[in-house]
Amino acid sequence: MGNTRKRTQIWRSLYVVVSTLIAMLIPFFNDILGVIGALGFWPLTVYFPVEMHIKQKKIPKWSGSWILLQSLSMFCLMVTLAALVGSIVGVLLDLKTYKPFSANL
């Protein structure tokens, strides 16, 4: 058990070091994180939990609760798409200004 825990700590530390180095080398790292976050937000945080809740509670289609939950899911999808577009535009604008992995900012 102790050996596995030590290995996990080493991998976690390595991951933090590599992420920090990438963040320092790429001036627009936040925009890239925004793209990744936007891609993961809606399906993992909204869509799957809403669908599981509908299935578990056996909510009939077109009932008030079903319409409300689906509306919430679609609203969150629109917010996610707007965030994704904004992050992609931010990356593209930053790529015009900065040269990746260069020291001149």
N, C-alpha and C positions, 0 to 999 in steps of 0.2 A: 504493500500500500504506500509506504513512504517513498519508494522509488517512482511510482506513478505520479504522486503529488509533486515531486521535485521536477519531473519531466514536464508536467503541466505548467508549473511556474516558469520554467525556462522558456517554453514555447510562448507563453503569454508575454513575458518580458521581451522576447525577440520580436513579437508582433507589435508591441508598443514602440520599440526602437525603430523598426522599419516604417511604421506609420508616421512617426515623428519626422524621420528623414525625408520621406516623400512629401510631407506637409511643408517642410522647409525648402525643398527643391522646387515645388510647384506653387507659385504665388496664388493661384486660383483654386487651391485645394477645397475650399469651402463650397465652391460651385459644383465641383465633382461630387462632393458629399451630398449636396442638394439633389443631384440627379439620382444618385443611388437611393437616397431616402425617399424621394418621390416614387421611384419604382417599387419600393417595398411597402410603402405606407398603406395604400388602399387595399391590396389583396390580403395582407397579413393582419391589419388592424381593424378593417371594417368588413370587407366582403365575406371572408370565411367565417368570422364569428357571427355575423348576421345570418348567414345561411344555416349554420349549425343551430342557432337559436330557433330559427323557423322550423327546422326539421325536428328538433328535440321537443318543442312545445306543440308540434303538429298544427301550426297556424295555417288555416285554409287560405288558398290563393284568393286575392281580391277582397279579403276582409280588411277592416280598418287598420288593424295592427300590421298586416302584411304590407299594405300600401305605405304606411308610415315608415316601416323598416326599409323597404325598397327605396323610398324617397330619400331617406337618410344616406343609404348606400350610394345612390346616384349623385347626391350633393357632394359627398366626400370624394367620389370619383372625379367630379368636375374640378374640385379644389386641387386634387392630386395632379390632374392634367395641366392645370394652370401653373402649379409649382414646377412640374417637369419642364414645361415650355420655358418658364422663366430661368430655370437653372441651365438649360441648354443654351439659351440666348446669352446668359452670363459667361458660360465657358467659351462660346464662339467669340464674343467681344473681347474677352481676356486673351484669347489666342492671337487676336490681331495686334494687341498691345505688347504682350510678353512673348519671349522666346522660352519655351520649356527648358528647364535645367540650365539656364544661363544665370550668371551672377549679376548682370546689369538689369535693374528694374526701372 
